[in-house]
């Protein structure tokens, strides 16, 4: 199940508008991480319209909840270069292709604060990032508008999808693969310690984007075990 996560939302009206947009595009799981306002304020309820049931059932969690997702996808308006791995995002079209047939997976779509978005340490927790192409002079969208654009693209693609029956590797499988990859990397020599850390970041992104099936994960772990011998 894909959850939409708002990190420390600041305005009830925005939360309500997000709930309405979720109802528009068939998403129902709303998570609020450390909300800074009353999410059931009348402004939120009024803005939610027919998404009020989504609003009222929203989960209120702290930062530790982000670790429970099989895949955590962050959103950013601040782009990095290809060398800035954490802030090197994919497009919405690429995201839709990647998530096709995976709507039942435990996936979190993370949207940052209205004021400052996501901090670097929060971006580092994400498996990968996605961005909405907007004008360079003013790239930051209102949070409910950003949610609407993302969910529209995903909804359109999911209507075409038909591969939800495929079982994906678990979060534990992914963590084990990354642990084994890091152990292999630690046995290799690099000219600088920074290069080894870059390799680890690259492989984290690759595994995060791959959406491995259980069979693929099992085969990859078997291969890594052979490298460790």
CORLIN-V114275 format. One record per run of one state. SS is the DSSP state (alpha for helix, beta for strand, coil for the rest). FROM is the first residue (numbers start at 1). LEN is the number of residues. If there is no record, write none. Layout:
BEGIN
ss->SS from->FROM len->LEN
ss->SS from->FROM len->LEN
END
This chain:
BEGIN
ss->coil from->1 len->1
ss->beta from->2 len->6
ss->coil from->8 len->4
ss->alpha from->12 len->13
ss->coil from->25 len->4
ss->beta from->29 len->5
ss->coil from->34 len->8
ss->alpha from->42 len->15
ss->coil from->57 len->2
ss->beta from->59 len->3
ss->coil from->62 len->1
ss->alpha from->63 len->6
ss->coil from->69 len->2
ss->beta from->71 len->5
ss->coil from->76 len->9
ss->alpha from->85 len->3
ss->coil from->88 len->2
ss->beta from->90 len->1
ss->coil from->91 len->1
ss->alpha from->92 len->8
ss->coil from->100 len->7
ss->beta from->107 len->5
ss->coil from->112 len->1
ss->beta from->113 len->1
ss->coil from->114 len->3
ss->beta from->117 len->1
ss->coil from->118 len->2
ss->alpha from->120 len->6
ss->coil from->126 len->2
ss->beta from->128 len->3
ss->coil from->131 len->5
ss->alpha from->136 len->3
ss->coil from->139 len->4
ss->alpha from->143 len->16
ss->coil from->159 len->9
ss->beta from->168 len->1
ss->coil from->169 len->2
ss->alpha from->171 len->16
ss->coil from->187 len->6
ss->alpha from->193 len->18
ss->coil from->211 len->2
ss->beta from->213 len->1
ss->alpha from->214 len->15
ss->coil from->229 len->1
END
